Amino acid sequence: MQHIQSFAPIEKPDARILILGSMPGDASLRARQYYAHPRNLFWRIMGELLDTDPASPYDQRIQALKSARIALWDVLRSCRRKGSLDSNIDHESLVPNDLAAFFRCHPKITHVFFNGAKAEEYYRKHVLPVAGIEAIEYLRLPSTSPANASLSYEHKLEAWRAVTRPSNSFVGWR
């Protein structure tokens, strides 16, 4: 199994929303870009939600997130994994990112969205018990990964619209 490291967060101090994945896949690690797999729907969905071109250069897509006050990171800082699937992560090897420090530096974040079940699972198990984070709402969204092929693009897009809805219509767990 290969030991892998996640990326630095994409963020600005005024971020209000944080989207958390689990750990970048092989295509992303090779490209040094979040969600670089050509069949991952993340950038296509964000393009729809933020009215930007999902095929624009990576720096422009990152700027669109920042302008929308959306931060992007992964729950895990490092782990051992064979291939790209979360199911292949060696649970004994995983090390979470310091999300408690991240939230202290980003006090305006009110909503955390998980890109899939594993991101939420790792957060609940490895971050939430030690972070002492309050007053944040959480929602798991369907994974944008090509491995999550059971849901249509339209279904995923509709679920992901929660990211840009006003906070008074947000329904999640605390």
KOLMITI-689861 format. One record per atom (N, C-alpha, C): residue number from 0; residue in one letter; x, y, z. Coordinates in nm, 2 decimals. Example, Ala and Ser with C-alpha at 12.3 -4.5 7.8 and 13.67 -1.06 7.14 Angstrom:
[0; "A"; [1.32; -0.57; 0.78]]
[0; "A"; [1.23; -0.45; 0.78]]
[0; "A"; [1.32; -0.33; 0.78]]
[1; "S"; [1.28; -0.22; 0.71]]
[1; "S"; [1.37; -0.11; 0.71]]
[1; "S"; [1.29; 0.00; 0.79]]
! end
This chain:
[0; "M"; [0.08; -0.12; 0.00]]
[0; "M"; [0.00; 0.00; 0.00]]
[0; "M"; [0.09; 0.12; 0.00]]
[1; "Q"; [0.04; 0.22; -0.07]]
[1; "Q"; [0.12; 0.35; -0.08]]
[1; "Q"; [0.07; 0.44; 0.03]]
[2; "H"; [0.17; 0.51; 0.08]]
[2; "H"; [0.15; 0.62; 0.18]]
[2; "H"; [0.12; 0.75; 0.10]]
[3; "I"; [0.00; 0.81; 0.13]]
[3; "I"; [-0.03; 0.93; 0.05]]
[3; "I"; [-0.06; 1.04; 0.14]]
[4; "Q"; [-0.05; 1.17; 0.09]]
[4; "Q"; [-0.07; 1.29; 0.17]]
[4; "Q"; [-0.18; 1.37; 0.09]]
[5; "S"; [-0.26; 1.44; 0.16]]
[5; "S"; [-0.36; 1.52; 0.10]]
[5; "S"; [-0.30; 1.66; 0.07]]
[6; "F"; [-0.38; 1.75; 0.01]]
[6; "F"; [-0.34; 1.88; -0.03]]
[6; "F"; [-0.36; 1.98; 0.08]]
[7; "A"; [-0.31; 2.10; 0.07]]
[7; "A"; [-0.34; 2.21; 0.15]]
[7; "A"; [-0.49; 2.25; 0.12]]
[8; "P"; [-0.55; 2.31; 0.21]]
[8; "P"; [-0.69; 2.36; 0.19]]
[8; "P"; [-0.70; 2.47; 0.08]]
[9; "I"; [-0.81; 2.48; 0.01]]
[9; "I"; [-0.84; 2.59; -0.07]]
[9; "I"; [-0.93; 2.68; 0.02]]
[10; "E"; [-0.88; 2.80; 0.05]]
[10; "E"; [-0.96; 2.87; 0.15]]
[10; "E"; [-0.93; 3.02; 0.15]]
[11; "K"; [-1.02; 3.10; 0.20]]
[11; "K"; [-0.99; 3.24; 0.23]]
[11; "K"; [-1.05; 3.26; 0.37]]
[12; "P"; [-1.00; 3.36; 0.44]]
[12; "P"; [-1.04; 3.38; 0.58]]
[12; "P"; [-1.19; 3.41; 0.60]]
[13; "D"; [-1.26; 3.46; 0.49]]
[13; "D"; [-1.40; 3.49; 0.50]]
[13; "D"; [-1.49; 3.37; 0.46]]
[14; "A"; [-1.44; 3.25; 0.44]]
[14; "A"; [-1.52; 3.14; 0.40]]
[14; "A"; [-1.63; 3.11; 0.50]]
[15; "R"; [-1.75; 3.08; 0.44]]
[15; "R"; [-1.87; 3.05; 0.52]]
[15; "R"; [-1.90; 2.90; 0.51]]
[16; "I"; [-1.85; 2.84; 0.40]]
[16; "I"; [-1.89; 2.70; 0.37]]
[16; "I"; [-1.76; 2.62; 0.36]]
[17; "L"; [-1.76; 2.50; 0.41]]
[17; "L"; [-1.64; 2.41; 0.39]]
[17; "L"; [-1.70; 2.28; 0.33]]
[18; "I"; [-1.64; 2.24; 0.22]]
[18; "I"; [-1.67; 2.11; 0.16]]
[18; "I"; [-1.55; 2.02; 0.19]]
[19; "L"; [-1.58; 1.90; 0.25]]
[19; "L"; [-1.48; 1.81; 0.29]]
[19; "L"; [-1.49; 1.68; 0.21]]
[20; "G"; [-1.38; 1.64; 0.14]]
[20; "G"; [-1.37; 1.51; 0.09]]
[20; "G"; [-1.30; 1.42; 0.19]]
[21; "S"; [-1.27; 1.30; 0.15]]
[21; "S"; [-1.19; 1.21; 0.24]]
[21; "S"; [-1.04; 1.22; 0.21]]
[22; "M"; [-1.00; 1.18; 0.09]]
[22; "M"; [-0.86; 1.18; 0.05]]
[22; "M"; [-0.85; 1.19; -0.10]]
[23; "P"; [-0.77; 1.27; -0.16]]
[23; "P"; [-0.76; 1.27; -0.31]]
[23; "P"; [-0.73; 1.14; -0.37]]
[24; "G"; [-0.79; 1.11; -0.48]]
[24; "G"; [-0.77; 0.99; -0.56]]
[24; "G"; [-0.64; 1.00; -0.63]]
[25; "D"; [-0.60; 0.89; -0.70]]
[25; "D"; [-0.48; 0.88; -0.77]]
[25; "D"; [-0.46; 0.99; -0.88]]
[26; "A"; [-0.57; 1.01; -0.96]]
[26; "A"; [-0.56; 1.11; -1.06]]
[26; "A"; [-0.54; 1.25; -1.01]]
[27; "S"; [-0.60; 1.28; -0.89]]
[27; "S"; [-0.59; 1.41; -0.83]]
[27; "S"; [-0.45; 1.42; -0.77]]
[28; "L"; [-0.39; 1.32; -0.71]]
[28; "L"; [-0.26; 1.32; -0.66]]
[28; "L"; [-0.16; 1.34; -0.77]]
[29; "R"; [-0.17; 1.27; -0.88]]
[29; "R"; [-0.08; 1.29; -0.99]]
[29; "R"; [-0.09; 1.44; -1.05]]
[30; "A"; [-0.21; 1.49; -1.06]]
[30; "A"; [-0.23; 1.62; -1.12]]
[30; "A"; [-0.20; 1.73; -1.01]]
[31; "R"; [-0.20; 1.70; -0.88]]
[31; "R"; [-0.19; 1.79; -0.77]]
[31; "R"; [-0.30; 1.89; -0.78]]
[32; "Q"; [-0.42; 1.84; -0.81]]
[32; "Q"; [-0.55; 1.92; -0.81]]
[32; "Q"; [-0.66; 1.84; -0.75]]
[33; "Y"; [-0.74; 1.91; -0.68]]
[33; "Y"; [-0.86; 1.85; -0.63]]
[33; "Y"; [-0.95; 1.80; -0.74]]
[34; "Y"; [-1.01; 1.68; -0.73]]
[34; "Y"; [-1.11; 1.63; -0.82]]
[34; "Y"; [-1.07; 1.63; -0.96]]
[35; "A"; [-0.95; 1.58; -0.99]]
[35; "A"; [-0.89; 1.58; -1.12]]
[35; "A"; [-0.94; 1.47; -1.21]]
[36; "H"; [-1.00; 1.36; -1.15]]
[36; "H"; [-1.04; 1.25; -1.24]]
[36; "H"; [-1.14; 1.30; -1.34]]
[37; "P"; [-1.13; 1.27; -1.47]]
[37; "P"; [-1.22; 1.33; -1.57]]
[37; "P"; [-1.36; 1.29; -1.55]]
[38; "R"; [-1.39; 1.18; -1.48]]
[38; "R"; [-1.53; 1.15; -1.46]]
[38; "R"; [-1.59; 1.19; -1.33]]
[39; "N"; [-1.50; 1.25; -1.24]]
[39; "N"; [-1.56; 1.30; -1.12]]
[39; "N"; [-1.64; 1.43; -1.15]]
[40; "L"; [-1.76; 1.43; -1.09]]
[40; "L"; [-1.86; 1.54; -1.12]]
[40; "L"; [-1.84; 1.66; -1.04]]
[41; "F"; [-1.75; 1.67; -0.95]]
[41; "F"; [-1.74; 1.79; -0.86]]
[41; "F"; [-1.73; 1.92; -0.93]]
[42; "W"; [-1.64; 1.93; -1.03]]
[42; "W"; [-1.63; 2.06; -1.10]]
[42; "W"; [-1.74; 2.09; -1.19]]
[43; "R"; [-1.80; 1.99; -1.24]]
[43; "R"; [-1.92; 2.01; -1.33]]
[43; "R"; [-2.04; 2.06; -1.24]]
[44; "I"; [-2.05; 2.00; -1.12]]
[44; "I"; [-2.16; 2.05; -1.03]]
[44; "I"; [-2.13; 2.19; -0.98]]
[45; "M"; [-2.01; 2.21; -0.94]]
[45; "M"; [-1.97; 2.35; -0.89]]
[45; "M"; [-1.99; 2.45; -1.00]]
[46; "G"; [-1.96; 2.41; -1.13]]
[46; "G"; [-1.98; 2.50; -1.24]]
[46; "G"; [-2.13; 2.54; -1.25]]
[47; "E"; [-2.21; 2.44; -1.24]]
[47; "E"; [-2.36; 2.47; -1.25]]
[47; "E"; [-2.40; 2.56; -1.13]]
[48; "L"; [-2.36; 2.53; -1.01]]
[48; "L"; [-2.40; 2.60; -0.89]]
[48; "L"; [-2.35; 2.74; -0.89]]
[49; "L"; [-2.22; 2.76; -0.94]]
[49; "L"; [-2.16; 2.89; -0.93]]
[49; "L"; [-2.16; 2.97; -1.06]]
[50; "D"; [-2.22; 2.91; -1.16]]
[50; "D"; [-2.23; 2.97; -1.30]]
[50; "D"; [-2.09; 3.00; -1.35]]
[51; "T"; [-2.01; 2.89; -1.35]]
[51; "T"; [-1.87; 2.90; -1.40]]
[51; "T"; [-1.85; 2.78; -1.50]]
[52; "D"; [-1.75; 2.79; -1.58]]
[52; "D"; [-1.72; 2.69; -1.68]]
[52; "D"; [-1.63; 2.58; -1.61]]
[53; "P"; [-1.69; 2.46; -1.60]]
[53; "P"; [-1.61; 2.35; -1.53]]
[53; "P"; [-1.48; 2.31; -1.60]]
[54; "A"; [-1.47; 2.36; -1.73]]
[54; "A"; [-1.35; 2.33; -1.81]]
[54; "A"; [-1.25; 2.44; -1.80]]
[55; "S"; [-1.28; 2.55; -1.73]]
[55; "S"; [-1.18; 2.66; -1.72]]
[55; "S"; [-1.06; 2.61; -1.65]]
[56; "P"; [-0.95; 2.68; -1.66]]
[56; "P"; [-0.83; 2.65; -1.59]]
[56; "P"; [-0.85; 2.63; -1.44]]
[57; "Y"; [-0.77; 2.54; -1.38]]
[57; "Y"; [-0.79; 2.50; -1.24]]
[57; "Y"; [-0.78; 2.63; -1.15]]
[58; "D"; [-0.69; 2.72; -1.17]]
[58; "D"; [-0.68; 2.84; -1.09]]
[58; "D"; [-0.81; 2.92; -1.10]]
[59; "Q"; [-0.88; 2.93; -1.21]]
[59; "Q"; [-1.01; 3.00; -1.22]]
[59; "Q"; [-1.12; 2.93; -1.14]]
[60; "R"; [-1.12; 2.80; -1.15]]
[60; "R"; [-1.22; 2.72; -1.07]]
[60; "R"; [-1.20; 2.74; -0.92]]
[61; "I"; [-1.07; 2.74; -0.88]]
[61; "I"; [-1.04; 2.77; -0.74]]
[61; "I"; [-1.09; 2.91; -0.70]]
[62; "Q"; [-1.06; 3.01; -0.79]]
[62; "Q"; [-1.11; 3.14; -0.76]]
[62; "Q"; [-1.26; 3.15; -0.75]]
[63; "A"; [-1.33; 3.08; -0.83]]
[63; "A"; [-1.48; 3.08; -0.82]]
[63; "A"; [-1.52; 3.03; -0.68]]
[64; "L"; [-1.46; 2.92; -0.63]]
[64; "L"; [-1.49; 2.87; -0.50]]
[64; "L"; [-1.47; 2.98; -0.39]]
[65; "K"; [-1.35; 3.04; -0.40]]
[65; "K"; [-1.31; 3.14; -0.30]]
[65; "K"; [-1.41; 3.26; -0.31]]
[66; "S"; [-1.44; 3.30; -0.43]]
[66; "S"; [-1.53; 3.42; -0.44]]
[66; "S"; [-1.67; 3.39; -0.39]]
[67; "A"; [-1.71; 3.26; -0.39]]
[67; "A"; [-1.84; 3.22; -0.33]]
[67; "A"; [-1.83; 3.19; -0.18]]
[68; "R"; [-1.71; 3.22; -0.13]]
[68; "R"; [-1.68; 3.19; 0.02]]
[68; "R"; [-1.69; 3.05; 0.05]]
[69; "I"; [-1.65; 2.96; -0.04]]
[69; "I"; [-1.64; 2.82; -0.02]]
[69; "I"; [-1.50; 2.77; 0.00]]
[70; "A"; [-1.47; 2.70; 0.11]]
[70; "A"; [-1.34; 2.64; 0.13]]
[70; "A"; [-1.35; 2.49; 0.09]]
[71; "L"; [-1.24; 2.43; 0.06]]
[71; "L"; [-1.24; 2.29; 0.01]]
[71; "L"; [-1.12; 2.23; 0.08]]
[72; "W"; [-1.14; 2.11; 0.14]]
[72; "W"; [-1.03; 2.03; 0.20]]
[72; "W"; [-1.07; 1.89; 0.21]]
[73; "D"; [-0.98; 1.81; 0.27]]
[73; "D"; [-1.01; 1.67; 0.30]]
[73; "D"; [-1.00; 1.64; 0.45]]
[74; "V"; [-1.08; 1.55; 0.49]]
[74; "V"; [-1.08; 1.51; 0.64]]
[74; "V"; [-0.94; 1.45; 0.67]]
[75; "L"; [-0.88; 1.37; 0.58]]
[75; "L"; [-0.76; 1.30; 0.61]]
[75; "L"; [-0.64; 1.38; 0.56]]
[76; "R"; [-0.53; 1.39; 0.64]]
[76; "R"; [-0.41; 1.45; 0.60]]
[76; "R"; [-0.32; 1.34; 0.53]]
[77; "S"; [-0.32; 1.22; 0.59]]
[77; "S"; [-0.24; 1.11; 0.53]]
[77; "S"; [-0.30; 0.98; 0.56]]
[78; "C"; [-0.26; 0.88; 0.48]]
[78; "C"; [-0.31; 0.74; 0.51]]
[78; "C"; [-0.23; 0.65; 0.41]]
[79; "R"; [-0.25; 0.52; 0.42]]
[79; "R"; [-0.20; 0.42; 0.33]]
[79; "R"; [-0.32; 0.37; 0.25]]
[80; "R"; [-0.31; 0.36; 0.12]]
[80; "R"; [-0.42; 0.32; 0.04]]
[80; "R"; [-0.37; 0.26; -0.09]]
[81; "K"; [-0.43; 0.15; -0.13]]
[81; "K"; [-0.40; 0.09; -0.26]]
[81; "K"; [-0.51; 0.14; -0.36]]
[82; "G"; [-0.47; 0.21; -0.46]]
[82; "G"; [-0.57; 0.26; -0.56]]
[82; "G"; [-0.63; 0.39; -0.51]]
[83; "S"; [-0.75; 0.42; -0.56]]
[83; "S"; [-0.82; 0.54; -0.53]]
[83; "S"; [-0.94; 0.53; -0.44]]
[84; "L"; [-0.99; 0.41; -0.42]]
[84; "L"; [-1.11; 0.39; -0.35]]
[84; "L"; [-1.09; 0.41; -0.19]]
[85; "D"; [-1.19; 0.48; -0.14]]
[85; "D"; [-1.19; 0.50; 0.01]]
[85; "D"; [-1.20; 0.37; 0.08]]
[86; "S"; [-1.26; 0.27; 0.02]]
[86; "S"; [-1.27; 0.14; 0.09]]
[86; "S"; [-1.14; 0.07; 0.10]]
[87; "N"; [-1.04; 0.11; 0.03]]
[87; "N"; [-0.90; 0.05; 0.03]]
[87; "N"; [-0.81; 0.13; 0.13]]
[88; "I"; [-0.86; 0.22; 0.20]]
[88; "I"; [-0.78; 0.29; 0.30]]
[88; "I"; [-0.75; 0.20; 0.42]]
[89; "D"; [-0.63; 0.20; 0.46]]
[89; "D"; [-0.59; 0.12; 0.58]]
[89; "D"; [-0.62; 0.21; 0.70]]
[90; "H"; [-0.73; 0.17; 0.77]]
[90; "H"; [-0.78; 0.25; 0.88]]
[90; "H"; [-0.68; 0.27; 1.00]]
[91; "E"; [-0.58; 0.18; 1.01]]
[91; "E"; [-0.48; 0.20; 1.11]]
[91; "E"; [-0.38; 0.31; 1.08]]
[92; "S"; [-0.38; 0.35; 0.95]]
[92; "S"; [-0.28; 0.44; 0.90]]
[92; "S"; [-0.33; 0.59; 0.89]]
[93; "L"; [-0.46; 0.61; 0.91]]
[93; "L"; [-0.51; 0.74; 0.87]]
[93; "L"; [-0.49; 0.84; 0.98]]
[94; "V"; [-0.45; 0.96; 0.94]]
[94; "V"; [-0.42; 1.08; 1.02]]
[94; "V"; [-0.51; 1.19; 0.97]]
[95; "P"; [-0.60; 1.24; 1.06]]
[95; "P"; [-0.68; 1.35; 1.01]]
[95; "P"; [-0.61; 1.49; 1.00]]
[96; "N"; [-0.67; 1.57; 0.92]]
[96; "N"; [-0.62; 1.71; 0.92]]
[96; "N"; [-0.66; 1.78; 1.05]]
[97; "D"; [-0.59; 1.89; 1.08]]
[97; "D"; [-0.62; 1.96; 1.20]]
[97; "D"; [-0.74; 2.06; 1.17]]
[98; "L"; [-0.86; 2.00; 1.17]]
[98; "L"; [-0.98; 2.08; 1.14]]
[98; "L"; [-1.02; 2.18; 1.25]]
[99; "A"; [-0.98; 2.14; 1.37]]
[99; "A"; [-1.01; 2.24; 1.49]]
[99; "A"; [-0.93; 2.37; 1.46]]
[100; "A"; [-0.81; 2.36; 1.42]]
[100; "A"; [-0.73; 2.48; 1.40]]
[100; "A"; [-0.79; 2.55; 1.27]]
[101; "F"; [-0.83; 2.48; 1.18]]
[101; "F"; [-0.89; 2.54; 1.06]]
[101; "F"; [-1.01; 2.62; 1.09]]
[102; "F"; [-1.10; 2.56; 1.18]]
[102; "F"; [-1.22; 2.64; 1.22]]
[102; "F"; [-1.19; 2.76; 1.30]]
[103; "R"; [-1.08; 2.75; 1.38]]
[103; "R"; [-1.04; 2.87; 1.46]]
[103; "R"; [-1.00; 2.98; 1.37]]
[104; "C"; [-0.93; 2.95; 1.26]]
[104; "C"; [-0.88; 3.05; 1.16]]
[104; "C"; [-0.99; 3.09; 1.07]]
[105; "H"; [-1.11; 3.02; 1.06]]
[105; "H"; [-1.22; 3.05; 0.97]]
[105; "H"; [-1.35; 3.06; 1.05]]
[106; "P"; [-1.36; 3.15; 1.14]]
[106; "P"; [-1.47; 3.16; 1.23]]
[106; "P"; [-1.61; 3.18; 1.17]]
[107; "K"; [-1.61; 3.22; 1.04]]
[107; "K"; [-1.74; 3.25; 0.97]]
[107; "K"; [-1.80; 3.12; 0.91]]
[108; "I"; [-1.73; 3.01; 0.92]]
[108; "I"; [-1.79; 2.89; 0.86]]
[108; "I"; [-1.90; 2.85; 0.94]]
[109; "T"; [-2.02; 2.83; 0.88]]
[109; "T"; [-2.14; 2.79; 0.95]]
[109; "T"; [-2.19; 2.65; 0.90]]
[110; "H"; [-2.14; 2.61; 0.78]]
[110; "H"; [-2.19; 2.48; 0.72]]
[110; "H"; [-2.07; 2.40; 0.66]]
[111; "V"; [-2.08; 2.27; 0.69]]
[111; "V"; [-1.98; 2.18; 0.64]]
[111; "V"; [-2.06; 2.08; 0.56]]
[112; "F"; [-2.02; 2.06; 0.43]]
[112; "F"; [-2.08; 1.96; 0.34]]
[112; "F"; [-1.98; 1.85; 0.32]]
[113; "F"; [-2.02; 1.73; 0.33]]
[113; "F"; [-1.93; 1.61; 0.31]]
[113; "F"; [-1.95; 1.56; 0.17]]
[114; "N"; [-1.84; 1.54; 0.09]]
[114; "N"; [-1.85; 1.48; -0.04]]
[114; "N"; [-1.85; 1.33; -0.02]]
[115; "G"; [-1.96; 1.27; 0.02]]
[115; "G"; [-1.97; 1.13; 0.03]]
[115; "G"; [-1.97; 1.08; 0.18]]
[116; "A"; [-2.01; 0.95; 0.19]]
[116; "A"; [-2.02; 0.89; 0.32]]
[116; "A"; [-1.89; 0.88; 0.40]]
[117; "K"; [-1.78; 0.84; 0.33]]
[117; "K"; [-1.66; 0.82; 0.40]]
[117; "K"; [-1.60; 0.95; 0.46]]
[118; "A"; [-1.62; 1.06; 0.39]]
[118; "A"; [-1.57; 1.19; 0.45]]
[118; "A"; [-1.65; 1.21; 0.58]]
[119; "E"; [-1.78; 1.19; 0.58]]
[119; "E"; [-1.86; 1.22; 0.70]]
[119; "E"; [-1.82; 1.12; 0.81]]
[120; "E"; [-1.80; 0.99; 0.77]]
[120; "E"; [-1.76; 0.89; 0.87]]
[120; "E"; [-1.63; 0.92; 0.94]]
[121; "Y"; [-1.53; 0.96; 0.86]]
[121; "Y"; [-1.40; 0.99; 0.91]]
[121; "Y"; [-1.40; 1.11; 1.00]]
[122; "Y"; [-1.48; 1.21; 0.96]]
[122; "Y"; [-1.50; 1.33; 1.04]]
[122; "Y"; [-1.56; 1.30; 1.17]]
[123; "R"; [-1.67; 1.23; 1.17]]
[123; "R"; [-1.74; 1.20; 1.30]]
[123; "R"; [-1.65; 1.12; 1.39]]
[124; "K"; [-1.58; 1.03; 1.33]]
[124; "K"; [-1.50; 0.94; 1.42]]
[124; "K"; [-1.36; 1.00; 1.46]]
[125; "H"; [-1.30; 1.08; 1.38]]
[125; "H"; [-1.16; 1.12; 1.41]]
[125; "H"; [-1.15; 1.27; 1.43]]
[126; "V"; [-1.25; 1.35; 1.40]]
[126; "V"; [-1.24; 1.50; 1.41]]
[126; "V"; [-1.33; 1.55; 1.52]]
[127; "L"; [-1.46; 1.52; 1.50]]
[127; "L"; [-1.56; 1.58; 1.59]]
[127; "L"; [-1.54; 1.55; 1.74]]
[128; "P"; [-1.50; 1.43; 1.78]]
[128; "P"; [-1.48; 1.41; 1.92]]
[128; "P"; [-1.37; 1.49; 1.99]]
[129; "V"; [-1.27; 1.53; 1.91]]
[129; "V"; [-1.16; 1.61; 1.97]]
[129; "V"; [-1.16; 1.75; 1.93]]
[130; "A"; [-1.24; 1.80; 1.84]]
[130; "A"; [-1.24; 1.93; 1.79]]
[130; "A"; [-1.32; 2.03; 1.88]]
[131; "G"; [-1.42; 1.99; 1.94]]
[131; "G"; [-1.50; 2.08; 2.02]]
[131; "G"; [-1.57; 2.19; 1.94]]
[132; "I"; [-1.61; 2.15; 1.82]]
[132; "I"; [-1.67; 2.24; 1.73]]
[132; "I"; [-1.82; 2.25; 1.75]]
[133; "E"; [-1.87; 2.38; 1.77]]
[133; "E"; [-2.01; 2.40; 1.79]]
[133; "E"; [-2.06; 2.50; 1.68]]
[134; "A"; [-2.19; 2.51; 1.68]]
[134; "A"; [-2.26; 2.61; 1.59]]
[134; "A"; [-2.23; 2.59; 1.44]]
[135; "I"; [-2.20; 2.47; 1.40]]
[135; "I"; [-2.18; 2.44; 1.26]]
[135; "I"; [-2.29; 2.33; 1.22]]
[136; "E"; [-2.34; 2.35; 1.11]]
[136; "E"; [-2.44; 2.25; 1.05]]
[136; "E"; [-2.37; 2.17; 0.95]]
[137; "Y"; [-2.40; 2.04; 0.95]]
[137; "Y"; [-2.34; 1.94; 0.87]]
[137; "Y"; [-2.44; 1.87; 0.78]]
[138; "L"; [-2.39; 1.84; 0.65]]
[138; "L"; [-2.48; 1.76; 0.56]]
[138; "L"; [-2.39; 1.68; 0.47]]
[139; "R"; [-2.42; 1.55; 0.47]]
[139; "R"; [-2.36; 1.46; 0.37]]
[139; "R"; [-2.43; 1.47; 0.24]]
[140; "L"; [-2.35; 1.49; 0.14]]
[140; "L"; [-2.40; 1.49; 0.00]]
[140; "L"; [-2.35; 1.37; -0.07]]
[141; "P"; [-2.42; 1.33; -0.18]]
[141; "P"; [-2.37; 1.21; -0.26]]
[141; "P"; [-2.23; 1.24; -0.31]]
[142; "S"; [-2.15; 1.14; -0.31]]
[142; "S"; [-2.02; 1.15; -0.36]]
[142; "S"; [-2.02; 1.18; -0.51]]
[143; "T"; [-1.93; 1.27; -0.55]]
[143; "T"; [-1.91; 1.31; -0.69]]
[143; "T"; [-1.82; 1.21; -0.76]]
[144; "S"; [-1.77; 1.12; -0.69]]
[144; "S"; [-1.67; 1.02; -0.75]]
[144; "S"; [-1.74; 0.93; -0.86]]
[145; "P"; [-1.66; 0.90; -0.96]]
[145; "P"; [-1.71; 0.80; -1.06]]
[145; "P"; [-1.74; 0.67; -1.00]]
[146; "A"; [-1.69; 0.64; -0.88]]
[146; "A"; [-1.72; 0.51; -0.81]]
[146; "A"; [-1.86; 0.51; -0.76]]
[147; "N"; [-1.92; 0.62; -0.75]]
[147; "N"; [-2.06; 0.64; -0.70]]
[147; "N"; [-2.15; 0.65; -0.83]]
[148; "A"; [-2.16; 0.55; -0.91]]
[148; "A"; [-2.23; 0.55; -1.03]]
[148; "A"; [-2.38; 0.52; -1.02]]
[149; "S"; [-2.42; 0.48; -0.90]]
[149; "S"; [-2.56; 0.44; -0.89]]
[149; "S"; [-2.66; 0.56; -0.89]]
[150; "L"; [-2.61; 0.68; -0.87]]
[150; "L"; [-2.70; 0.80; -0.88]]
[150; "L"; [-2.67; 0.88; -1.01]]
[151; "S"; [-2.77; 0.93; -1.06]]
[151; "S"; [-2.76; 1.01; -1.19]]
[151; "S"; [-2.69; 1.15; -1.15]]
[152; "Y"; [-2.64; 1.21; -1.26]]
[152; "Y"; [-2.59; 1.34; -1.24]]
[152; "Y"; [-2.70; 1.44; -1.19]]
[153; "E"; [-2.82; 1.43; -1.24]]
[153; "E"; [-2.93; 1.51; -1.21]]
[153; "E"; [-2.96; 1.50; -1.06]]
[154; "H"; [-2.96; 1.37; -1.01]]
[154; "H"; [-2.99; 1.35; -0.87]]
[154; "H"; [-2.88; 1.41; -0.78]]
[155; "K"; [-2.75; 1.39; -0.82]]
[155; "K"; [-2.64; 1.45; -0.74]]
[155; "K"; [-2.65; 1.60; -0.75]]
[156; "L"; [-2.67; 1.66; -0.86]]
[156; "L"; [-2.68; 1.81; -0.87]]
[156; "L"; [-2.79; 1.86; -0.78]]
[157; "E"; [-2.90; 1.80; -0.78]]
[157; "E"; [-3.01; 1.85; -0.70]]
[157; "E"; [-2.97; 1.84; -0.55]]
[158; "A"; [-2.91; 1.74; -0.51]]
[158; "A"; [-2.86; 1.73; -0.37]]
[158; "A"; [-2.76; 1.84; -0.34]]
[159; "W"; [-2.67; 1.86; -0.43]]
[159; "W"; [-2.56; 1.95; -0.41]]
[159; "W"; [-2.61; 2.10; -0.41]]
[160; "R"; [-2.73; 2.12; -0.46]]
[160; "R"; [-2.78; 2.26; -0.45]]
[160; "R"; [-2.79; 2.31; -0.31]]
[161; "A"; [-2.79; 2.23; -0.21]]
[161; "A"; [-2.79; 2.27; -0.07]]
[161; "A"; [-2.67; 2.36; -0.04]]
[162; "V"; [-2.56; 2.35; -0.11]]
[162; "V"; [-2.44; 2.43; -0.09]]
[162; "V"; [-2.47; 2.58; -0.11]]
[163; "T"; [-2.55; 2.61; -0.21]]
[163; "T"; [-2.58; 2.75; -0.24]]
[163; "T"; [-2.72; 2.80; -0.20]]
[164; "R"; [-2.79; 2.71; -0.12]]
[164; "R"; [-2.92; 2.76; -0.07]]
[164; "R"; [-2.90; 2.85; 0.05]]
[165; "P"; [-2.99; 2.94; 0.07]]
[165; "P"; [-2.98; 3.02; 0.19]]
[165; "P"; [-2.98; 2.93; 0.32]]
[166; "S"; [-2.91; 2.97; 0.42]]
[166; "S"; [-2.89; 2.89; 0.54]]
[166; "S"; [-3.03; 2.86; 0.61]]
[167; "N"; [-3.13; 2.94; 0.59]]
[167; "N"; [-3.26; 2.91; 0.66]]
[167; "N"; [-3.33; 2.79; 0.60]]
[168; "S"; [-3.29; 2.74; 0.48]]
[168; "S"; [-3.35; 2.63; 0.42]]
[168; "S"; [-3.26; 2.50; 0.43]]
[169; "F"; [-3.15; 2.52; 0.51]]
[169; "F"; [-3.06; 2.41; 0.52]]
[169; "F"; [-3.11; 2.31; 0.62]]
[170; "V"; [-3.11; 2.18; 0.59]]
[170; "V"; [-3.15; 2.07; 0.68]]
[170; "V"; [-3.03; 1.98; 0.69]]
[171; "G"; [-2.98; 1.96; 0.81]]
[171; "G"; [-2.86; 1.87; 0.83]]
[171; "G"; [-2.86; 1.83; 0.97]]
[172; "W"; [-2.75; 1.78; 1.02]]
[172; "W"; [-2.73; 1.74; 1.16]]
[172; "W"; [-2.63; 1.84; 1.22]]
[173; "R"; [-2.64; 1.85; 1.35]]
[173; "R"; [-2.55; 1.94; 1.43]]
[173; "R"; [-2.45; 1.86; 1.50]]
! end
